[in-house]
Amino acid sequence: MRTSRAWWALSGLVAGLLGLATSYAAAALLHVREAPVVAVAEGITALTPGSVVKWAINTFDRDDKKILVLGILFFLAVAFALLGRLARRRWWLAVTGYVALAVVAVVAVATKPTPSPIDFVPIVVGLLVWVVTLAVLAEWLRGWEVVEDEGDEDPGTEPAHTRRHFFVAIGGAAALAAAAGLVGRIAGNARRRAEESRRLLRIEGVTAPAVPAGVGVGVDGVVPWQTPNEDFYLIDTAFIKPTIAPADWQLRIHGMVEREITLTYRDLLDRELTQDWITLNCVSNPVGGNLVGNAWWSGVRLAALLAEAGPQKGADAVLQTSEDGWTCGTPLSALMDERNAMLAVAMNGEPLPIEHGFPVRTIVPGLYGYVSATKWVVDLEVTTFDDITAYWTDKGWAEQGPVKIASRIDVPRNNAEVPAGEVVCAGSAWLQHTGISRVQVQVDGGGWEDAELASTPNVDTWVQWRASVRLEEGDHQIRVRAVDNDGSTQTGVVADVLPDGATGWHTVSVSAKA
């Protein structure tokens, strides 16, 4: 009687999990930000076409990264089990499989910006643990096979390598995997350190937001004019958010400049602070979508910093780089004109949340985030668009991303039942750096009727609107469009978010009941 293939598969799975756990612990102990699995996940994201990324964002929202990591772990679990079965008769194939998996991780780490030799150590540790653990378990499995083949049932003559010893080894390896995972979690306390430094941080000059009077329309169901930090949309490519203590943060401004500048966090805070209400929206936001929010931002104007550096003639772009290597190209003119483009240090009166770029991020009104809003920003290179590529433009998105005029119906919701007669409609509209002058609604393809607009403190925030429409009993469609301060009317032409933002009129269907 031979041992079941299932035991060999289990051996491969347990060996694989122990290798992953020890590589994770090694990464944490060595302060490597990305364990190998995370590095591979970010590498897959970097190679994924823009249309697929857009689909993932729209489909899974904030869970897109978790789902990718879970998919990688599932693939690895299957691969480990198959390698365990291969080890039964072709040991060299199992080892080759482990090496192939390690090579994938090496490539993922090597393609990161400025990788260091220490970043590869967790991969080597994991590979060695894979091979050694599977070798030990395989020896005990083969000992079990010898006992079964010889039919020796006498406990007194049972050799060391028996079924009981195999199960003890499996349990021990699993326990070691759990312990290694725990060590990694305890050792990987960079986020806790950053959270503690953020909690204790007091930034002189940052004031709590005072929502201006008259910015709301007083209709239940309309998204609040000020977006709380915890509700603000999150779109980024980092699977593990960079955790930078303020004391460790630096920003380098270089490239086509007369004077290179390096700023510490203290240097930044010693400069004049600016504060403003600014609405941000993602280029991936579909018509009527919720990837938009409005907050009170505090920071230092980029125009003054860049003027101090002295951009050289011919420069028209700034390549921004995040601590995790993400890049975007921003028009130099948008950072140096009258708009309040800033290096933000606070959001809604508090130091930036880690997820939103603590300790410093970039805010540029009037541009989509993919070309402007760099979280955890550490490098600004003054350059030209002809000389650079950036993360999203490499995936097919437009080189420059000025925001497009947009409007949304929050009330009534799509497919809602409403009482026949006068029905209140309400929502928001936005076009940062230009502003909204009118919002209009239409019922069932009829004429456009002006809505009532709330007030706004500047042209860089969204504006709430409300209108009353009369609906007879039956099914209806309600549309909305906006007109900007330059007199341009929002187009009804439907366009996808790729390559430079969605267009079209937000439409909801409702059923009026008597």
C-alpha positions as CSV (number, residue, x, y, z in Angstrom):
1,M,0.0,0.0,0.0
2,R,1.4,3.4,-1.0
3,T,0.7,6.8,0.7
4,S,-2.1,8.8,-0.8
5,R,-1.2,11.5,-3.3
6,A,-3.2,13.8,-1.0
7,W,-0.5,13.6,1.7
8,W,2.1,14.6,-0.8
9,A,-0.1,17.5,-1.9
10,L,-0.6,18.5,1.8
11,S,3.2,18.4,2.3
12,G,3.7,20.8,-0.6
13,L,1.0,23.1,0.6
14,V,2.3,23.2,4.2
15,A,5.9,23.8,2.9
16,G,4.7,26.5,0.7
17,L,2.8,28.3,3.4
18,L,5.7,28.1,5.8
19,G,7.9,29.6,3.1
20,L,5.5,32.5,2.5
21,A,5.2,33.1,6.3
22,T,8.9,33.2,6.8
23,S,9.4,35.5,3.8
24,Y,6.8,37.8,5.3
25,A,8.5,37.8,8.7
26,A,11.9,38.4,7.1
27,A,10.5,41.4,5.2
28,A,9.0,42.8,8.4
29,L,12.2,42.3,10.4
30,L,14.3,43.9,7.7
31,H,11.8,46.8,7.2
32,V,11.2,45.8,3.6
33,R,7.9,47.5,2.7
34,E,6.7,44.8,0.4
35,A,6.7,41.1,1.2
36,P,7.2,39.1,-2.0
37,V,3.4,38.4,-2.5
38,V,2.7,42.1,-2.4
39,A,5.5,42.9,-4.8
40,V,4.1,40.4,-7.3
41,A,0.6,41.8,-6.8
42,E,1.8,45.3,-7.6
43,G,3.8,44.0,-10.5
44,I,0.7,42.4,-12.0
45,T,-1.2,45.7,-11.5
46,A,1.6,47.6,-13.3
47,L,1.3,45.2,-16.3
48,T,-2.5,45.2,-16.4
49,P,-4.1,47.2,-19.3
50,G,-5.8,50.3,-18.3
51,S,-9.2,49.1,-19.4
52,V,-8.9,46.1,-17.1
53,V,-7.8,48.3,-14.2
54,K,-10.8,50.5,-14.8
55,W,-13.2,47.5,-14.8
56,A,-11.7,46.3,-11.5
57,I,-12.1,49.7,-9.9
58,N,-15.7,50.0,-11.0
59,T,-16.6,46.4,-10.1
60,F,-14.8,45.9,-6.8
61,D,-14.3,49.5,-5.6
62,R,-12.0,49.4,-2.5
63,D,-11.7,45.6,-2.5
64,D,-9.9,45.3,-5.9
65,K,-6.5,44.9,-4.3
66,K,-7.7,42.4,-1.7
67,I,-9.3,40.3,-4.4
68,L,-6.1,40.3,-6.4
69,V,-4.0,39.2,-3.4
70,L,-6.5,36.5,-2.6
71,G,-6.3,35.3,-6.2
72,I,-2.5,35.1,-6.0
73,L,-2.7,33.2,-2.7
74,F,-5.2,30.8,-4.2
75,F,-2.9,30.2,-7.2
76,L,0.1,29.7,-4.9
77,A,-1.9,27.2,-2.8
78,V,-2.7,25.1,-5.9
79,A,0.8,25.4,-7.2
80,F,2.3,24.3,-3.8
81,A,0.0,21.3,-3.7
82,L,1.0,20.3,-7.2
83,L,4.7,20.7,-6.4
84,G,4.2,18.5,-3.4
85,R,2.8,15.7,-5.6
86,L,5.6,16.2,-8.1
87,A,8.1,15.7,-5.3
88,R,6.9,12.1,-4.9
89,R,8.7,10.9,-8.0
90,R,10.4,13.9,-9.6
91,W,12.1,15.9,-6.8
92,W,14.0,18.0,-9.3
93,L,10.8,19.2,-10.9
94,A,9.4,20.4,-7.5
95,V,12.6,22.3,-6.8
96,T,12.4,23.8,-10.3
97,G,8.9,24.9,-9.6
98,Y,9.9,26.7,-6.4
99,V,12.8,28.4,-8.2
100,A,10.4,29.6,-10.9
101,L,8.0,31.1,-8.3
102,A,11.0,32.8,-6.7
103,V,12.2,34.2,-10.0
104,V,8.7,35.8,-10.6
105,A,9.1,37.5,-7.2
106,V,12.7,38.6,-8.0
107,V,11.5,40.2,-11.3
108,A,8.7,42.0,-9.5
109,V,11.1,43.4,-6.9
110,A,13.8,44.2,-9.5
111,T,11.4,46.3,-11.6
112,K,10.5,48.5,-8.6
113,P,12.2,52.0,-8.5
114,T,15.6,51.8,-6.9
115,P,15.5,48.3,-5.4
116,S,18.2,47.6,-2.8
117,P,19.9,44.2,-2.3
118,I,18.1,43.8,1.0
119,D,14.7,43.8,-0.8
120,F,15.6,40.4,-2.3
121,V,16.5,38.7,1.0
122,P,12.9,37.7,1.9
123,I,12.6,35.9,-1.4
124,V,15.8,33.9,-0.8
125,V,14.6,33.0,2.7
126,G,11.2,31.8,1.4
127,L,12.8,29.7,-1.3
128,L,15.2,28.0,1.1
129,V,12.4,27.3,3.6
130,W,10.2,25.8,0.8
131,V,13.0,23.4,-0.3
132,V,14.1,22.3,3.1
133,T,10.6,21.9,4.5
134,L,9.4,19.8,1.6
135,A,12.6,17.7,1.7
136,V,12.0,16.9,5.4
137,L,8.4,16.1,4.9
138,A,9.2,14.0,1.8
139,E,11.7,11.9,3.8
140,W,9.1,11.1,6.4
141,L,6.5,10.3,3.8
142,R,8.9,7.9,2.1
143,G,9.6,6.3,5.5
144,W,5.8,5.9,5.9
145,E,5.7,4.2,2.5
146,V,8.5,1.8,3.5
147,V,6.5,0.8,6.6
148,E,3.3,0.2,4.6
149,D,5.1,-1.7,1.9
150,E,6.7,-4.0,4.4
151,G,3.5,-4.5,6.3
152,D,5.2,-3.9,9.6
153,E,2.4,-3.2,12.1
154,D,4.5,-3.9,15.2
155,P,4.9,-0.6,17.2
156,G,8.0,-2.1,18.8
157,T,9.8,-2.4,15.5
158,E,8.3,0.7,13.9
159,P,11.1,2.8,12.3
160,A,11.4,6.5,13.1
161,H,9.8,7.6,9.8
162,T,6.2,6.6,10.3
163,R,2.7,7.9,9.8
164,R,2.7,9.4,13.3
165,H,5.9,11.2,12.8
166,F,4.7,12.6,9.5
167,F,1.6,14.1,11.1
168,V,3.7,15.5,13.9
169,A,6.0,17.1,11.2
170,I,3.0,18.5,9.3
171,G,1.6,20.0,12.5
172,G,5.0,21.4,13.5
173,A,5.4,23.1,10.1
174,A,1.9,24.6,10.3
175,A,2.6,25.9,13.8
176,L,5.9,27.4,12.6
177,A,4.0,29.1,9.7
178,A,1.6,30.6,12.2
179,A,4.4,31.7,14.4
180,A,6.3,33.3,11.5
181,G,3.2,35.1,10.4
182,L,2.7,36.4,14.0
183,V,6.4,37.6,14.1
184,G,5.9,39.4,10.8
185,R,2.8,41.1,12.1
186,I,4.5,42.2,15.3
187,A,7.8,43.2,13.7
188,G,6.0,45.1,10.8
189,N,5.1,48.0,13.1
190,A,6.0,50.8,10.7
191,R,2.3,51.7,10.3
192,R,1.9,51.8,14.1
193,R,4.8,54.1,14.4
194,A,3.5,56.3,11.6
195,E,0.0,56.3,13.2
196,E,1.5,57.3,16.6
197,S,3.5,60.1,15.1
198,R,0.4,61.3,13.2
199,R,-1.6,61.2,16.4
200,L,0.9,63.3,18.3
201,L,1.4,65.8,15.4
202,R,0.2,69.3,15.9
203,I,0.6,71.5,12.8
204,E,0.6,75.2,13.6
205,G,-1.7,77.2,11.4
206,V,-4.0,74.3,10.4
207,T,-7.6,75.2,11.4
208,A,-10.7,73.1,11.8
209,P,-13.0,73.3,8.8
210,A,-16.0,75.7,9.2
211,V,-18.5,74.7,6.5
212,P,-19.7,77.9,4.8
213,A,-23.3,78.9,5.2
214,G,-25.6,78.2,2.3
215,V,-23.6,75.4,0.7
216,G,-26.4,72.8,1.2
217,V,-29.8,72.5,-0.3
218,G,-31.4,70.9,2.7
219,V,-32.6,67.7,0.9
220,D,-32.3,64.4,2.7
221,G,-30.3,61.9,0.6
222,V,-27.9,64.4,-1.0
223,V,-24.3,63.5,-0.3
224,P,-22.9,66.0,2.3
225,W,-21.0,69.0,0.9
226,Q,-18.0,68.3,3.1
227,T,-16.8,64.7,2.8
228,P,-15.5,63.2,6.0
229,N,-12.0,61.7,5.8
230,E,-13.4,58.2,6.4
231,D,-15.8,58.5,3.5
232,F,-13.5,60.1,1.0
233,Y,-12.9,57.9,-2.0
234,L,-9.6,55.9,-2.2
235,I,-7.9,55.1,-5.5
236,D,-4.2,54.2,-5.6
237,T,-1.9,51.4,-6.7
238,A,-0.2,50.6,-3.3
239,F,-1.2,47.3,-1.8
240,I,0.7,48.2,1.4
241,K,0.4,51.9,2.1
242,P,3.7,53.7,2.6
243,T,4.2,54.6,6.2
244,I,6.6,57.5,6.6
245,A,7.2,59.2,9.8
246,P,7.4,63.0,9.4
247,A,11.0,63.0,10.7
248,D,12.0,60.7,7.8
249,W,10.2,62.5,5.0
250,Q,12.1,64.5,2.4
251,L,11.1,66.1,-0.9
252,R,13.5,66.7,-3.7
253,I,12.8,69.3,-6.4
254,H,15.2,68.9,-9.3
255,G,15.6,68.5,-13.0
256,M,15.3,71.5,-15.3
257,V,15.7,74.0,-12.5
258,E,18.3,76.7,-11.6
259,R,18.5,75.5,-8.0
260,E,17.8,72.1,-6.7
261,I,15.8,72.1,-3.4
262,T,15.5,69.4,-0.8
263,L,12.9,69.9,1.9
264,T,12.4,68.2,5.2
265,Y,9.0,68.1,6.9
266,R,10.1,70.8,9.3
267,D,11.3,72.9,6.4
268,L,7.9,72.6,4.7
269,L,6.0,73.6,7.9
270,D,8.2,76.6,8.4
271,R,6.8,78.1,5.1
272,E,3.6,80.0,4.7
273,L,0.5,77.8,5.0
274,T,-2.5,77.9,2.7
275,Q,-5.9,76.4,3.2
276,D,-8.9,75.9,0.9
277,W,-12.0,73.9,0.1
278,I,-11.1,71.7,-2.9
279,T,-13.1,69.0,-4.6
280,L,-11.2,66.0,-6.0
281,N,-12.5,63.5,-8.5
282,C,-11.0,60.4,-10.1
283,V,-10.7,60.0,-13.9
284,S,-12.3,56.5,-13.4
285,N,-15.5,58.0,-12.0
286,P,-18.4,57.0,-14.3
287,V,-21.3,59.4,-15.0
288,G,-23.2,59.6,-11.8
289,G,-20.4,57.8,-9.8
290,N,-19.2,58.4,-6.3
291,L,-15.4,58.7,-6.9
292,V,-15.6,62.4,-5.9
293,G,-15.3,64.2,-2.6
294,N,-14.8,67.7,-1.1
295,A,-12.5,68.5,1.8
296,W,-10.7,71.3,3.6
297,W,-7.0,71.0,2.6
298,S,-4.1,72.7,4.3
299,G,-0.6,72.9,2.9
300,V,2.1,74.9,1.2
301,R,1.6,76.4,-2.3
302,L,3.6,74.7,-5.0
303,A,3.9,77.8,-7.1
304,A,6.2,79.5,-4.5
305,L,8.4,76.4,-4.2
306,L,8.8,75.9,-7.9
307,A,9.5,79.6,-8.4
308,E,12.3,79.4,-5.9
309,A,13.8,76.4,-7.7
310,G,13.6,78.4,-11.0
311,P,12.3,76.3,-13.9
312,Q,14.4,76.5,-17.0
313,K,13.2,77.6,-20.4
314,G,11.4,74.8,-22.2
315,A,10.2,72.9,-19.1
316,D,6.5,72.2,-19.3
317,A,6.0,69.2,-16.9
318,V,6.7,68.0,-13.5
319,L,7.2,64.3,-12.9
320,Q,5.8,63.5,-9.5
321,T,7.0,60.4,-7.7
322,S,5.5,58.7,-4.7
323,E,7.5,56.8,-2.0
324,D,6.1,53.6,-3.4
325,G,7.4,54.5,-7.0
326,W,4.1,55.6,-8.5
327,T,4.5,58.4,-11.0
328,C,2.4,61.1,-12.7
329,G,3.2,63.9,-15.1
330,T,1.7,67.3,-14.3
331,P,1.6,70.4,-16.4
332,L,4.1,72.9,-14.9
333,S,1.7,75.7,-15.7
334,A,-1.0,74.1,-13.5
335,L,1.4,74.1,-10.5
336,M,2.5,77.7,-11.0
337,D,-0.6,79.6,-11.9
338,E,-3.1,81.3,-9.6
339,R,-4.9,78.1,-8.5
340,N,-4.2,76.8,-5.0
341,A,-2.0,73.8,-6.0
342,M,-0.3,72.7,-2.8
343,L,1.7,70.1,-0.9
344,A,-1.0,69.2,1.5
345,V,-0.2,68.2,5.1
346,A,-3.7,68.2,6.5
347,M,-7.2,67.1,5.5
348,N,-10.3,68.5,7.2
349,G,-8.2,70.0,9.9
350,E,-6.3,66.9,10.8
351,P,-2.9,65.5,9.6
352,L,-3.5,63.5,6.5
353,P,-4.7,60.0,7.1
354,I,-2.0,57.4,6.0
355,E,-4.4,56.2,3.3
356,H,-4.6,59.7,1.9
357,G,-0.9,60.3,1.7
358,F,0.5,61.1,5.2
359,P,2.7,63.0,5.8
360,V,2.5,65.0,2.5
361,R,0.6,64.7,-0.8
362,T,-0.1,66.9,-3.8
363,I,-3.4,68.6,-4.5
364,V,-4.0,70.4,-7.8
365,P,-7.5,71.8,-8.4
366,G,-8.8,71.3,-11.9
367,L,-6.9,68.2,-12.8
368,Y,-7.8,64.5,-12.4
369,G,-5.9,62.7,-9.7
370,Y,-4.0,60.5,-12.1
371,V,-2.0,63.4,-13.4
372,S,-1.7,65.5,-10.2
373,A,-2.7,64.0,-6.8
374,T,0.4,62.1,-5.7
375,K,0.1,60.6,-2.2
376,W,3.3,60.1,-0.2
377,V,5.1,62.4,-2.6
378,V,8.9,62.5,-2.3
379,D,10.2,63.7,-5.6
380,L,9.3,66.5,-8.1
381,E,11.4,66.5,-11.3
382,V,10.9,69.6,-13.5
383,T,11.1,68.3,-17.1
384,T,9.1,68.1,-20.4
385,F,6.3,65.8,-21.4
386,D,8.4,64.7,-24.4
387,D,11.0,63.2,-22.0
388,I,8.8,61.3,-19.5
389,T,6.2,58.6,-19.2
390,A,4.1,58.0,-16.1
391,Y,2.2,55.1,-14.5
392,W,-1.3,55.7,-16.0
393,T,-0.2,57.2,-19.3
394,D,1.7,54.0,-19.9
395,K,-1.6,52.2,-19.7
396,G,-3.3,54.2,-22.3
397,W,-4.7,57.2,-20.4
398,A,-4.3,60.7,-21.7
399,E,-1.1,62.6,-21.0
400,Q,-2.9,65.6,-19.5
401,G,-6.1,65.3,-17.5
402,P,-8.1,68.5,-17.0
403,V,-11.4,67.6,-15.2
404,K,-14.6,67.6,-17.2
405,I,-17.8,69.3,-16.3
406,A,-20.0,66.8,-14.4
407,S,-23.4,66.7,-12.6
408,R,-25.1,64.0,-10.6
409,I,-28.6,63.2,-9.3
410,D,-28.6,62.0,-5.7
411,V,-32.4,62.3,-5.1
412,P,-34.4,60.5,-6.2
413,R,-32.3,57.3,-6.6
414,N,-32.4,55.3,-9.7
415,N,-35.4,52.9,-9.8
416,A,-37.0,54.7,-6.9
417,E,-40.8,54.8,-6.3
418,V,-42.0,58.4,-5.7
419,P,-45.4,59.9,-5.2
420,A,-47.0,61.4,-8.3
421,G,-47.1,65.2,-8.4
422,E,-44.3,67.6,-7.4
423,V,-41.1,65.7,-6.8
424,V,-37.9,67.2,-5.5
425,C,-34.7,66.4,-7.3
426,A,-31.3,67.3,-5.9
427,G,-27.6,66.5,-6.3
428,S,-24.2,68.0,-7.1
429,A,-22.3,69.4,-10.0
430,W,-18.6,70.3,-10.4
431,L,-15.9,71.7,-12.6
432,Q,-12.9,72.7,-10.5
433,H,-10.9,75.8,-11.5
434,T,-13.8,77.0,-13.7
435,G,-17.0,76.6,-11.6
436,I,-20.6,76.0,-12.3
437,S,-23.1,78.8,-13.2
438,R,-26.3,76.8,-13.9
439,V,-27.7,73.3,-13.4
440,Q,-30.7,72.1,-15.5
441,V,-33.0,69.1,-15.2
442,Q,-35.1,67.4,-17.9
443,V,-38.0,64.9,-17.6
444,D,-38.7,62.4,-20.3
445,G,-36.8,64.2,-23.0
446,G,-38.8,67.5,-22.6
447,G,-37.4,71.0,-22.0
448,W,-34.6,71.8,-19.7
449,E,-35.6,73.6,-16.5
450,D,-33.1,75.6,-14.3
451,A,-32.4,74.2,-10.8
452,E,-31.7,76.3,-7.7
453,L,-28.0,76.4,-6.8
454,A,-26.5,76.6,-3.3
455,S,-23.6,78.9,-2.7
456,T,-19.9,77.9,-3.0
457,P,-16.8,79.5,-1.4
458,N,-14.8,79.2,-4.6
459,V,-14.8,77.7,-8.1
460,D,-12.7,74.7,-6.9
461,T,-15.6,72.9,-5.1
462,W,-18.7,71.2,-6.2
463,V,-22.1,72.9,-5.8
464,Q,-25.3,71.4,-4.6
465,W,-28.6,72.0,-6.6
466,R,-32.3,71.2,-6.2
467,A,-35.3,71.4,-8.5
468,S,-39.0,70.5,-8.4
469,V,-40.5,68.5,-11.3
470,R,-44.0,67.4,-11.8
471,L,-44.4,63.7,-12.5
472,E,-47.7,62.1,-13.6
473,E,-48.4,58.5,-12.5
474,G,-46.2,56.1,-14.4
475,D,-42.5,55.6,-15.3
476,H,-40.2,58.5,-16.0
477,Q,-36.6,59.4,-16.7
478,I,-34.9,62.4,-15.2
479,R,-31.7,63.9,-16.5
480,V,-29.3,66.5,-15.3
481,R,-26.7,68.7,-17.0
482,A,-24.6,71.7,-15.9
483,V,-23.3,74.9,-17.5
484,D,-19.9,76.2,-16.4
485,N,-18.9,79.8,-15.7
486,D,-17.5,80.1,-19.2
487,G,-20.9,79.4,-20.7
488,S,-20.1,75.8,-21.9
489,T,-22.8,73.3,-21.5
490,Q,-22.1,69.7,-20.3
491,T,-22.2,67.4,-23.3
492,G,-24.7,64.6,-23.6
493,V,-22.4,62.5,-25.7
494,V,-21.7,59.3,-23.8
495,A,-17.9,58.5,-23.5
496,D,-16.2,56.0,-21.3
497,V,-13.7,57.0,-18.6
498,L,-10.8,55.8,-20.7
499,P,-8.7,57.8,-21.8
500,D,-9.5,61.1,-20.2
501,G,-12.8,60.9,-18.2
502,A,-16.4,60.0,-18.8
503,T,-19.0,62.3,-20.4
504,G,-22.8,62.1,-20.7
505,W,-25.9,63.2,-18.7
506,H,-26.6,61.4,-15.5
507,T,-30.1,59.8,-15.9
508,V,-32.3,58.1,-13.3
509,S,-35.5,56.1,-13.9
510,V,-38.3,56.5,-11.4
511,S,-41.8,55.2,-11.0
512,A,-44.5,57.7,-9.8
513,K,-47.4,56.2,-7.9
514,A,-50.7,57.9,-7.1
